[in-house]
């Protein structure tokens, strides 16, 4: 996978990505029929998009709330500079409720998106997060409602328009 370069998307790429996003179980042959291009063209485009890192996966999108994790929270962490990011990142990776973590600028060092079953459970998750000696301070914000879900299709359409 090559993600170090800018990938130019055209209209066919955007329509293919949109079709796969709308119907993830669709086959290449059906894609080619709906897009009005040859099966080989769809397969070549798909391979190119995967190889270049534009399409990062084909797995199911899981809703944490649907499996009992209805509380979403964002946590900023200040880490001890003498320990560095690696031990903290390894610690966070071992906590299933930590969905993602990003190095950030500003007064904190990491931003994590976490989930929990309830506010009481959120306290347990936060306690588990801050148990690493590499973490100096945590600040938590509880999300009340999702206004715009994670999305990339508008970005794909914009990139294809150039």
N, C-alpha and C positions, 0 to 999 in steps of 0.2 A: 504494500500500500504506500502510495506516495502522496503525502499531504503537505509537502513543502513548496508546492507550486500553486499558482492561481490556475484554476480550471475554468475554461470558458464553457458556458452552457448555451445550447441553442434551443429553439422552440421544441424540437423533437425530444431532446433530453428532458426538458421541463414537462412535456406532456407525458412522457414515459414515467418519470418520477411521480407525477400527480396520480397517474393511473395505478401505480403500485401502492401508493399511500392510501388511496381510496379502497383498493381491493388487493390486499397483500397476498391472497392465495391464488391470484390469477396466474396462468401459465404464460410462457413466452409466445406460444402460438396464438393465444387469444389476444395478447397485447398487440401482436403484429396485425391481427385482423382489425382490432378497434382503432389502431393508429394509422392503418392504411399503408403499412410498409412491410417489406419482406421479413420473414422470421429471422434470417441471418443478420439483418440490420439491427433488429431489436436485441438479439443476443450480443452482437458486437458492441452496441451502445451500453448495454447493461454491464458487460465485462469491463469496458473502459471506465464507467462510472464507479464500479467497485474497485478496480485497480488504482484509480486516482484518489480513492478515499471519499468520494462524494456520497456514495451509498455505503454506510457503515455497518449495516446489518439488515437481516430480514426476519428477525425474531418478533414475537408478539409484544405489544405494548401492554404492560401490566398496570392496573390501577391499584395503588396501595390501599385506597379506601375500600375497594371491593373485597380485599382480603383481610379487612379488619384494622387497617392502619389509617384511621380517619383524621388524625392530627398531623398537619404539615408545619414544619418550623424551619427557620433559617438561623444558623448559629455562626457567629464570627468568633474566631479563636486567635488569641495572641499566644505565640509560642516562644519558648526560651531559645534565644539565638545560639546558645552553646550546644543545644541538642540538634538543632536544624529541623528541616521539614521531614526528612525520611522516616525517623522513628515515629513521629506523630502520624504521618500518613499511613504507615504500617498498622499502627494502633487503630486508626479510624477504619481502615479496610476490614478489620476484624469485627466490626459492629454492623450487623445486618441492616439496622435502621438508618445508617448513614448512606444515603442514595448517591451523593456526589460531593466532592470537595474540590475547591479551586483556590490556588494561590492568588491573593489580591493585593492591591496597593492600599495605602491609607494607614490608619492606626492599628488595624488588625492584619493578621498574616494569612488566614484561611477563612473561606466562607463555605459552610456545609449546608446542604439541604437534607433534613432528616424527617423521619416519620415516626409516629407512635400510635398506640391503640387508644390512648386517652391522655388527659393532662397529667394524671398521676404517673402513667407509663412514660410520658415525656420526661418527667423528673428522673426516672430510672435511667433513661437513655442519656440524658445530659450528665448525670453522675458517672456513667460509664465512660463517656467522652472525656470528661475532665480528670479521670483517674490516671491519665498519662502524666508522668512528671515533666514531660516536655511542654505541657500546656500551662500557661501562666494565668490566663483569664478567658472566660467565655461570656458572650452576650447573646441572648436568645430572643427571637421575634417569632411569635406564633402567627401563622397565616390564617385569616378568618374565612376567606373565600378566594377561589381561583378566578380571576377576571379574564385572563388570557392564558389558555393552556400552552404548554411548550409546543412550538410550531416552527416549521421550516419552509413550508410550501410558499408563503408569500416571498420569502427570500429567494427561493429557486426561481419563481416567476420573474422577480426583479433582475436576477443575474442573467436570465435568458434574454431579457429585453436589452441588456447591456447598458 
